[in-house]
């Protein structure tokens, strides 16, 4: 699981407690990934402890509750190395809501297809503008800059899909309109 491995990677810097890991994850990956839910992080840490990849220890604090520290084990380091050096393989195909929306808009006819592709084009262009600003702000952190560059590349690829969708799906959208009209007229006479 990628988040488990990201936590293992953060623990290579030394023992940490949960909130430190959350903050370091968000700083290392940047805003494009989104925040890491602390409850989910503790579930991940519990699994890593259970699997022997991390050990947990408690540090007494005089003015606060004890702090729980997590530390990478040699098994965890081996797991991380194996995962980090293996190629990434897409596990679930190319599921993307964009294609479900294209399916629906095409079935609703040419006007719905034009409306959707126009709105989606504008949304992508807006995303690109925001990413361009973010890229300028993140130049000092090469990992965050790389993540922003990857997001830009993905959006540009999606924009190409949307640009071609109206043209490539126009015939299907027109056909869907004719079928809907014919079924509607048949219902009136039947």
C-alpha positions as CSV (number, residue, x, y, z in Angstrom):
1,X,0.0,0.0,0.0
2,X,1.6,3.3,-1.1
3,X,0.8,5.3,2.0
4,X,2.3,2.6,4.3
5,X,5.5,2.8,2.2
6,X,5.5,6.6,2.4
7,X,5.3,6.4,6.2
8,X,8.2,3.9,6.1
9,X,10.2,6.3,4.0
10,X,9.6,9.1,6.4
11,X,10.7,6.9,9.3
12,X,14.1,6.5,7.6
13,X,14.9,9.9,9.1
14,X,14.5,8.5,12.6
15,X,11.8,7.9,15.2
16,X,8.7,10.1,15.0
17,X,5.3,10.5,16.5
18,X,2.1,10.6,14.5
19,X,1.6,14.3,14.2
20,X,5.3,14.7,13.2
21,X,4.8,12.1,10.4
22,X,1.6,13.8,9.2
23,X,3.3,17.2,9.0
24,X,6.4,15.8,7.4
25,X,4.3,13.9,4.8
26,X,2.4,17.0,3.9
27,X,5.6,19.1,3.7
28,X,7.4,16.5,1.6
29,X,4.6,15.8,-0.9
30,X,3.1,19.2,-1.0
31,X,-0.5,20.4,-1.6
32,X,-1.2,18.4,-4.8
33,X,-1.6,15.2,-2.8
34,X,-3.9,16.6,-0.2
35,X,-3.8,16.3,3.6
36,X,-3.2,13.1,5.4
37,X,-6.0,12.2,7.8
38,X,-4.5,11.6,11.3
39,X,-6.9,8.8,12.1
40,X,-5.9,7.0,8.8
41,X,-2.2,7.6,9.6
42,X,-2.6,5.9,13.0
43,X,-4.4,2.9,11.3
44,X,-1.4,2.6,9.0
45,X,1.0,2.8,11.9
46,X,-0.9,0.1,13.7
47,X,-0.7,-2.2,10.7
48,X,3.0,-1.5,10.3
49,X,3.6,-2.4,13.9
50,X,1.5,-5.6,13.5
51,X,3.5,-6.5,10.4
52,X,6.8,-6.0,12.2
53,X,7.9,-3.1,9.9
54,X,7.7,-0.5,12.8
55,X,8.2,-0.7,16.5
56,X,6.3,1.5,19.0
57,X,7.7,3.0,22.2
58,X,6.4,5.4,24.7
59,X,8.2,8.5,26.0
60,X,7.0,10.0,29.3
61,X,6.4,13.7,29.3
62,X,5.9,15.6,32.5
63,X,3.4,18.2,31.4
64,X,1.5,16.1,28.7
65,X,0.4,12.5,28.1
66,X,3.1,10.1,27.1
67,X,4.3,10.5,23.5
68,X,4.2,7.4,21.2
69,X,7.2,7.1,19.0
70,X,7.4,4.9,15.9
71,X,10.7,3.6,14.6
72,X,11.6,1.7,11.4
73,X,12.7,-1.9,11.9
74,X,15.2,-3.8,9.6
75,X,12.1,-5.7,8.2
76,X,10.5,-2.4,7.5
77,X,13.6,-1.1,5.8
78,X,13.8,-4.2,3.6
79,X,10.1,-3.8,2.7
80,X,10.6,-0.2,1.8
81,X,13.6,-1.0,-0.3
82,X,11.8,-3.7,-2.2
83,X,8.8,-1.5,-2.8
84,X,10.8,1.7,-3.7
85,X,13.0,0.0,-6.2
86,X,10.3,-2.0,-8.0
87,X,8.5,-0.5,-11.1
88,X,5.1,1.1,-10.6
89,X,2.3,-0.9,-12.2
90,X,-1.2,0.5,-12.6
91,X,-3.4,-1.9,-10.6
92,X,-6.9,-0.9,-11.6
93,X,-6.9,0.0,-15.2
94,X,-7.6,3.6,-16.2
95,X,-10.7,4.4,-14.2
96,X,-11.5,8.1,-14.5
97,X,-14.8,9.9,-13.9
98,X,-14.1,12.0,-17.0
99,X,-15.0,9.0,-19.1
100,X,-18.2,8.3,-17.2
101,X,-19.2,11.9,-17.8
102,X,-18.3,11.6,-21.5
103,X,-20.5,8.5,-21.7
104,X,-23.4,10.3,-20.1
105,X,-23.0,13.6,-22.1
106,X,-22.8,11.6,-25.3
107,X,-25.9,9.7,-24.5
108,X,-27.7,13.0,-23.8
109,X,-26.9,14.3,-27.3
110,X,-24.7,16.9,-29.0
111,X,-25.7,19.9,-26.9
112,X,-24.9,18.1,-23.6
113,X,-21.6,16.9,-25.1
114,X,-20.6,20.4,-26.1
115,X,-21.7,21.9,-22.8
116,X,-19.7,19.3,-20.8
117,X,-16.6,19.5,-22.9
118,X,-16.6,23.3,-22.8
119,X,-17.1,23.4,-19.0
120,X,-14.4,20.7,-18.5
121,X,-12.0,22.5,-20.8
122,X,-12.4,25.7,-18.7
123,X,-11.9,23.7,-15.5
124,X,-8.7,22.2,-16.8
125,X,-7.4,25.6,-17.9
126,X,-8.2,27.0,-14.5
127,X,-6.3,24.1,-12.9
128,X,-3.3,24.7,-15.1
129,X,-3.2,28.4,-14.1
130,X,-3.3,27.4,-10.4
131,X,-0.6,24.8,-10.9
132,X,1.6,27.3,-12.7
133,X,1.4,29.6,-9.7
134,X,2.1,26.7,-7.3
135,X,5.0,25.6,-9.4
136,X,6.6,29.1,-9.1
137,X,6.1,28.9,-5.3
138,X,7.5,25.4,-4.9
139,X,10.8,25.8,-6.9
140,X,12.8,25.5,-3.8
141,X,11.5,21.9,-3.1
142,X,12.4,19.6,-5.9
143,X,10.0,16.8,-4.9
144,X,7.0,19.1,-4.7
145,X,8.0,20.8,-7.9
146,X,8.2,17.4,-9.6
147,X,4.7,16.5,-8.3
148,X,3.3,19.8,-9.6
149,X,5.0,19.1,-13.0
150,X,3.4,15.6,-13.0
151,X,0.0,17.2,-12.2
152,X,0.4,19.6,-15.1
153,X,1.3,16.8,-17.5
154,X,-1.8,14.8,-16.4
155,X,-4.1,17.8,-16.8
156,X,-2.6,18.6,-20.2
157,X,-3.2,15.0,-21.3
158,X,-6.8,15.2,-20.0
159,X,-7.2,18.5,-21.8
160,X,-6.2,16.7,-25.1
161,X,-8.8,14.0,-24.4
162,X,-11.5,16.6,-23.9
163,X,-10.4,18.6,-27.0
164,X,-10.8,15.5,-29.1
165,X,-13.9,14.1,-27.4
166,X,-16.4,16.5,-28.9
167,X,-15.1,15.7,-32.4
168,X,-14.7,12.0,-31.9
169,X,-18.0,11.5,-30.1
170,X,-20.2,13.8,-32.1
171,X,-21.5,11.0,-34.3
172,X,-22.5,8.9,-31.3
173,X,-24.1,11.9,-29.6
174,X,-26.1,12.6,-32.8
175,X,-27.2,9.0,-33.0
176,X,-28.2,9.0,-29.3
177,X,-30.5,12.0,-30.1
178,X,-32.1,10.3,-33.0
179,X,-32.8,7.1,-31.0
180,X,-34.2,9.2,-28.1
181,X,-36.5,11.1,-30.5
182,X,-37.6,7.9,-32.2
183,X,-38.4,6.2,-28.9
184,X,-40.3,9.2,-27.7
185,X,-42.4,9.3,-30.9
186,X,-43.0,5.6,-30.7
187,X,-44.2,6.0,-27.2
188,X,-46.8,8.6,-28.3
189,X,-48.2,6.3,-31.0
190,X,-48.1,3.1,-28.9
